[in-house]
């Protein structure tokens, strides 16, 4: 039932786009009105990747292990590696609500 609704919706959108002379799909990104927006979006994504945040996320367990965070979890029976991974997960838990708010 949902699939049929999606197909009919796509068909009506394609019909509207062809009747109005507008492009649809990937071809629409080449239109002049979207060029500035596309350049902005691509630039922001490139800057995010070049900022090095992936390296920070990747090395968080090693950093927490080096500063002694595993000592906090030793009384619960966690080893150094397990404790640093647990601390990393706990540090990233506040990101989940903020991600949900952006959707």
C-alpha positions in Angstrom: 0.0 0.0 0.0 2.8 2.5 0.9 4.8 1.5 -2.1 1.9 2.3 -4.4 1.5 5.6 -2.7 5.2 6.4 -3.2 5.0 5.4 -6.9 2.0 7.6 -7.5 3.6 10.5 -5.7 6.8 10.2 -7.7 4.8 9.9 -10.9 2.9 13.1 -10.1 6.1 15.0 -9.2 7.7 13.9 -12.4 4.6 15.0 -14.3 4.6 18.4 -12.7 8.3 18.9 -13.3 8.0 18.0 -17.0 4.9 20.2 -17.5 6.6 23.2 -15.9 9.8 22.8 -17.8 11.8 22.3 -14.6 14.4 19.6 -14.2 14.2 16.9 -11.6 16.6 14.6 -9.8 20.4 15.3 -10.2 19.8 17.5 -13.2 18.1 20.0 -10.9 21.3 20.7 -9.1 22.8 22.2 -12.3 20.2 24.9 -12.4 21.5 28.4 -11.7 19.2 28.9 -8.7 20.8 26.0 -6.9 24.5 26.7 -7.7 25.2 29.0 -4.8 23.4 26.7 -2.3 25.3 23.6 -3.7 28.6 25.5 -3.4 27.9 26.4 0.2 26.9 22.9 1.1 29.9 21.3 -0.5 32.2 23.9 1.1 30.8 23.3 4.6 31.3 19.5 4.2 34.8 20.0 3.0 35.7 22.3 5.9 34.2 19.8 8.3 36.4 17.0 7.0 39.5 19.2 6.8 39.0 20.4 10.4 40.2 17.1 11.7 37.3 16.2 13.8 37.5 12.6 12.6 41.0 12.3 14.1 39.7 13.6 17.5 36.9 11.1 17.5 39.2 8.3 16.4 41.8 9.0 19.1 39.4 9.7 22.0 39.8 6.2 23.6 43.6 6.4 23.5 43.5 10.0 24.9 41.2 9.0 27.8 43.4 6.0 28.5 46.5 8.2 28.6 45.0 10.6 31.1 43.9 7.9 33.5 40.2 7.7 33.0 40.2 3.8 33.2 41.1 4.2 37.0 37.5 5.5 37.5 36.1 2.2 36.1 38.5 -0.3 37.6 36.3 -0.8 40.7 33.5 -2.1 38.3 35.8 -4.7 36.9 36.7 -3.0 33.6 40.1 -3.3 32.1 42.0 -0.3 30.6 40.7 -0.7 27.0 37.2 -1.5 28.0 37.1 1.4 30.4 38.4 3.9 27.9 35.8 2.7 25.3 33.0 3.0 27.9 34.2 6.5 28.8 34.2 7.4 25.1 30.6 6.2 24.7 29.5 8.1 27.8 31.2 11.2 26.4 29.3 11.0 23.2 25.9 10.2 24.7 25.0 14.0 24.9 25.4 14.2 21.1 22.4 11.9 20.5 19.7 14.4 21.6 21.4 17.2 19.7 21.4 15.1 16.5 17.8 14.2 17.0 17.0 17.9 17.3 18.6 18.7 14.0 16.5 16.2 12.1 
